[in-house]
Amino acid sequence: MADQINDITMQARQGSVAAIIQVLNEELATVGVRIRAVFSDGVLQLLCEAADFEHLEQSHLVEQIKQILEAISPHNIRRVKINSRIVQEQQLLWLEEISRDSENQLLWSQQITLARPNIFKQLADYFQTKKSQKSQPIQLPLSQTVYPTEVQKQNQFQMGIMGGFFMSLLMLTLGVQVNKWINFSNLTQRSVSENIVSQSPSTPINNSQNTEVSSKEAFYQAVRLAQEAVANGKNAKSSQEWLAIAGKWQQAAELMASVSPDYSRYDVAVNRAELYQKNSDIAKKQAEKS
């Protein structure tokens, strides 16, 4: 089992999207999030789905996925776009679906850039890759003969050059890091003393947090109602069905309008409130025709 896990991790590090999906799903299974992925135009597109929006809290989920991917450090993958929505039926062309109607399909989306691994991790990955590779027999022309002692000398010479290069690079990097640590320590001491003086009372902060939580709940509830209205509109025929859809759009618009200006996605909420209100009016007109 350990060999299988290491093999999957190695495949993910080499850039295998299937292996990356498996690693992410195993890591996020405990929080009820399912991952789909596709590599398109130099960007790893991820779709995160869960049964309710509480499991798709943006800041925590983005940070968790970023840590997992940076630990893997997949080859040639640096840009990642994380999309989220309430779980839906299987869609083979989900990327086209959310690209065509992202406003109503997604709860949120965010693009991140993975940090490159430091020199110590690069060295560890290099030696792990070399260790996992199977030894191959040396193929030589019939006219050449290399005795075991000569092969060993050649291998030792090559390893010596490689080891010297990495040791020089390691010492250089270590010197730079030590210098940064010294400067950072001095800067941190000054910052701590300044922050102690400039801290504000706790009561306004708590009020701001409560406002953000209520606005976030209203925002995601409005998105959920909009998704239900879109799904119901695909099969609606009678006047009563269209009136019910219009009511959902109206409720979603009112929820978006209730979002506080202090909320991080306030601009999006204003635009969606206007859009949802227009959709409600369209559904009412459709009810009159039915």
Contacts in CASP RR format, 6 or more apart in sequence:
PFRMAT RR
TARGET T0000
AUTHOR 0000-0000-0000
METHOD contacts of the structure
MODEL  1
MADQINDITMQARQGSVAAIIQVLNEELATVGVRIRAVFSDGVLQLLCEA
ADFEHLEQSHLVEQIKQILEAISPHNIRRVKINSRIVQEQQLLWLEEISR
DSENQLLWSQQITLARPNIFKQLADYFQTKKSQKSQPIQLPLSQTVYPTE
VQKQNQFQMGIMGGFFMSLLMLTLGVQVNKWINFSNLTQRSVSENIVSQS
PSTPINNSQNTEVSSKEAFYQAVRLAQEAVANGKNAKSSQEWLAIAGKWQ
QAAELMASVSPDYSRYDVAVNRAELYQKNSDIAKKQAEKS
6 132 0 8 1.000
8 19 0 8 1.000
8 22 0 8 1.000
8 23 0 8 1.000
9 19 0 8 1.000
9 23 0 8 1.000
9 72 0 8 1.000
10 128 0 8 1.000
10 129 0 8 1.000
10 132 0 8 1.000
11 18 0 8 1.000
11 19 0 8 1.000
12 19 0 8 1.000
12 20 0 8 1.000
12 22 0 8 1.000
12 23 0 8 1.000
12 72 0 8 1.000
12 74 0 8 1.000
13 72 0 8 1.000
13 73 0 8 1.000
13 74 0 8 1.000
13 75 0 8 1.000
13 125 0 8 1.000
14 74 0 8 1.000
14 75 0 8 1.000
15 74 0 8 1.000
15 75 0 8 1.000
15 76 0 8 1.000
15 77 0 8 1.000
17 37 0 8 1.000
17 38 0 8 1.000
17 39 0 8 1.000
17 44 0 8 1.000
20 37 0 8 1.000
20 44 0 8 1.000
20 69 0 8 1.000
20 72 0 8 1.000
20 74 0 8 1.000
20 77 0 8 1.000
21 35 0 8 1.000
21 36 0 8 1.000
21 37 0 8 1.000
23 68 0 8 1.000
23 72 0 8 1.000
24 35 0 8 1.000
24 37 0 8 1.000
24 46 0 8 1.000
24 65 0 8 1.000
24 68 0 8 1.000
24 69 0 8 1.000
25 34 0 8 1.000
25 35 0 8 1.000
27 64 0 8 1.000
27 68 0 8 1.000
28 34 0 8 1.000
28 35 0 8 1.000
28 48 0 8 1.000
28 64 0 8 1.000
28 65 0 8 1.000
31 50 0 8 1.000
31 55 0 8 1.000
31 61 0 8 1.000
31 64 0 8 1.000
32 50 0 8 1.000
32 51 0 8 1.000
32 55 0 8 1.000
33 48 0 8 1.000
33 49 0 8 1.000
33 50 0 8 1.000
33 55 0 8 1.000
33 56 0 8 1.000
33 61 0 8 1.000
34 48 0 8 1.000
34 49 0 8 1.000
34 50 0 8 1.000
34 87 0 8 1.000
35 46 0 8 1.000
35 47 0 8 1.000
35 48 0 8 1.000
35 49 0 8 1.000
36 46 0 8 1.000
36 47 0 8 1.000
36 49 0 8 1.000
36 94 0 8 1.000
37 44 0 8 1.000
37 45 0 8 1.000
37 46 0 8 1.000
37 47 0 8 1.000
38 44 0 8 1.000
38 45 0 8 1.000
38 95 0 8 1.000
39 45 0 8 1.000
39 77 0 8 1.000
40 95 0 8 1.000
42 77 0 8 1.000
42 79 0 8 1.000
43 79 0 8 1.000
43 80 0 8 1.000
43 81 0 8 1.000
43 111 0 8 1.000
44 74 0 8 1.000
44 77 0 8 1.000
44 79 0 8 1.000
44 80 0 8 1.000
44 81 0 8 1.000
45 81 0 8 1.000
45 83 0 8 1.000
45 95 0 8 1.000
46 65 0 8 1.000
46 80 0 8 1.000
46 81 0 8 1.000
46 82 0 8 1.000
46 83 0 8 1.000
47 83 0 8 1.000
47 84 0 8 1.000
47 85 0 8 1.000
47 94 0 8 1.000
47 95 0 8 1.000
47 98 0 8 1.000
48 56 0 8 1.000
48 61 0 8 1.000
48 65 0 8 1.000
48 82 0 8 1.000
48 83 0 8 1.000
48 84 0 8 1.000
48 85 0 8 1.000
49 84 0 8 1.000
49 85 0 8 1.000
49 86 0 8 1.000
49 87 0 8 1.000
49 88 0 8 1.000
50 56 0 8 1.000
50 84 0 8 1.000
50 86 0 8 1.000
50 87 0 8 1.000
51 86 0 8 1.000
51 87 0 8 1.000
52 86 0 8 1.000
53 86 0 8 1.000
53 107 0 8 1.000
53 220 0 8 1.000
53 223 0 8 1.000
53 224 0 8 1.000
56 84 0 8 1.000
56 85 0 8 1.000
56 86 0 8 1.000
56 107 0 8 1.000
56 108 0 8 1.000
58 84 0 8 1.000
58 107 0 8 1.000
58 108 0 8 1.000
58 110 0 8 1.000
61 82 0 8 1.000
61 84 0 8 1.000
62 82 0 8 1.000
62 110 0 8 1.000
62 112 0 8 1.000
65 80 0 8 1.000
65 82 0 8 1.000
66 80 0 8 1.000
66 112 0 8 1.000
66 114 0 8 1.000
69 77 0 8 1.000
69 80 0 8 1.000
69 114 0 8 1.000
70 114 0 8 1.000
70 115 0 8 1.000
70 117 0 8 1.000
73 114 0 8 1.000
73 116 0 8 1.000
73 117 0 8 1.000
73 121 0 8 1.000
73 125 0 8 1.000
74 114 0 8 1.000
77 114 0 8 1.000
78 113 0 8 1.000
78 114 0 8 1.000
78 116 0 8 1.000
79 111 0 8 1.000
79 112 0 8 1.000
79 113 0 8 1.000
79 114 0 8 1.000
80 111 0 8 1.000
80 112 0 8 1.000
80 113 0 8 1.000
80 114 0 8 1.000
81 109 0 8 1.000
81 110 0 8 1.000
81 111 0 8 1.000
81 112 0 8 1.000
82 109 0 8 1.000
82 110 0 8 1.000
82 111 0 8 1.000
82 112 0 8 1.000
83 98 0 8 1.000
83 102 0 8 1.000
83 106 0 8 1.000
83 108 0 8 1.000
83 109 0 8 1.000
84 106 0 8 1.000
84 107 0 8 1.000
84 108 0 8 1.000
84 109 0 8 1.000
85 98 0 8 1.000
85 105 0 8 1.000
85 106 0 8 1.000
85 107 0 8 1.000
85 227 0 8 1.000
86 107 0 8 1.000
86 224 0 8 1.000
86 227 0 8 1.000
91 97 0 8 1.000
97 105 0 8 1.000
98 105 0 8 1.000
98 106 0 8 1.000
101 230 0 8 1.000
102 109 0 8 1.000
103 272 0 8 1.000
103 275 0 8 1.000
104 226 0 8 1.000
104 227 0 8 1.000
104 230 0 8 1.000
105 227 0 8 1.000
107 220 0 8 1.000
107 223 0 8 1.000
108 265 0 8 1.000
117 125 0 8 1.000
118 173 0 8 1.000
119 169 0 8 1.000
119 170 0 8 1.000
119 173 0 8 1.000
120 170 0 8 1.000
123 166 0 8 1.000
123 170 0 8 1.000
126 166 0 8 1.000
138 146 0 8 1.000
138 151 0 8 1.000
140 146 0 8 1.000
146 154 0 8 1.000
208 262 0 8 1.000
211 260 0 8 1.000
211 262 0 8 1.000
211 263 0 8 1.000
212 260 0 8 1.000
212 262 0 8 1.000
212 263 0 8 1.000
212 264 0 8 1.000
214 260 0 8 1.000
215 258 0 8 1.000
215 259 0 8 1.000
215 260 0 8 1.000
215 262 0 8 1.000
215 263 0 8 1.000
215 266 0 8 1.000
215 269 0 8 1.000
216 263 0 8 1.000
218 255 0 8 1.000
218 256 0 8 1.000
218 258 0 8 1.000
218 259 0 8 1.000
219 255 0 8 1.000
219 256 0 8 1.000
219 259 0 8 1.000
219 263 0 8 1.000
219 265 0 8 1.000
219 269 0 8 1.000
221 255 0 8 1.000
222 251 0 8 1.000
222 252 0 8 1.000
222 253 0 8 1.000
222 255 0 8 1.000
222 256 0 8 1.000
222 269 0 8 1.000
222 272 0 8 1.000
222 276 0 8 1.000
223 252 0 8 1.000
223 272 0 8 1.000
225 248 0 8 1.000
225 249 0 8 1.000
225 251 0 8 1.000
225 252 0 8 1.000
225 255 0 8 1.000
226 248 0 8 1.000
226 249 0 8 1.000
226 252 0 8 1.000
226 272 0 8 1.000
226 276 0 8 1.000
226 279 0 8 1.000
228 248 0 8 1.000
229 245 0 8 1.000
229 248 0 8 1.000
229 249 0 8 1.000
229 252 0 8 1.000
229 279 0 8 1.000
229 283 0 8 1.000
232 241 0 8 1.000
232 244 0 8 1.000
232 245 0 8 1.000
232 248 0 8 1.000
233 241 0 8 1.000
233 242 0 8 1.000
233 245 0 8 1.000
233 283 0 8 1.000
236 242 0 8 1.000
236 245 0 8 1.000
236 286 0 8 1.000
237 290 0 8 1.000
238 290 0 8 1.000
239 287 0 8 1.000
239 288 0 8 1.000
239 290 0 8 1.000
240 287 0 8 1.000
241 290 0 8 1.000
242 283 0 8 1.000
242 284 0 8 1.000
242 286 0 8 1.000
242 287 0 8 1.000
242 290 0 8 1.000
243 283 0 8 1.000
243 284 0 8 1.000
243 287 0 8 1.000
245 283 0 8 1.000
246 280 0 8 1.000
246 281 0 8 1.000
246 283 0 8 1.000
246 284 0 8 1.000
246 287 0 8 1.000
247 280 0 8 1.000
247 283 0 8 1.000
249 276 0 8 1.000
249 277 0 8 1.000
249 279 0 8 1.000
249 280 0 8 1.000
249 283 0 8 1.000
250 276 0 8 1.000
250 277 0 8 1.000
250 280 0 8 1.000
252 272 0 8 1.000
252 276 0 8 1.000
253 272 0 8 1.000
253 273 0 8 1.000
253 274 0 8 1.000
253 276 0 8 1.000
253 277 0 8 1.000
253 280 0 8 1.000
254 273 0 8 1.000
256 269 0 8 1.000
256 270 0 8 1.000
256 272 0 8 1.000
256 273 0 8 1.000
256 276 0 8 1.000
257 269 0 8 1.000
257 273 0 8 1.000
259 265 0 8 1.000
259 266 0 8 1.000
259 269 0 8 1.000
259 270 0 8 1.000
259 273 0 8 1.000
260 266 0 8 1.000
263 269 0 8 1.000
END
